[in-house]
Amino acid sequence: MSADNGIYIAEFPDGFRVIHAQAIENLYFYEEGSKEWHDTIDGYFKESKVLKTEKEARKTAQEMNKKITDEYLFTEYGICSIGFFNHKF
């Protein structure tokens, strides 16, 4: 059985955000810049804390990964940086 989960770090104009999510490939389903694309990004990242530096984001991701792996045993994709998204919240 696939867990299809991971810890994802993304950069936005306001800073870095870190989430634990499944089916992250949904971010790439809609055409970049479309309403649906923006809505999908909001669905994944809107409630996440904004971090100023990549170093802070990586530390947060490591802490999140430890908590998840302690609870669920593993994350299928571990910690992944998924790039910059030109999206404003």
Secondary structure, DSSP 8 states (H G I E B T S, - for coil): ----EEEEEEEETTEEEEEEEE-GGGGGTS-TTSHHHHHHHHHHHTTS--BSSHHHHHHHHHHHHHHHHHHHS--SS-EEEEEE-----
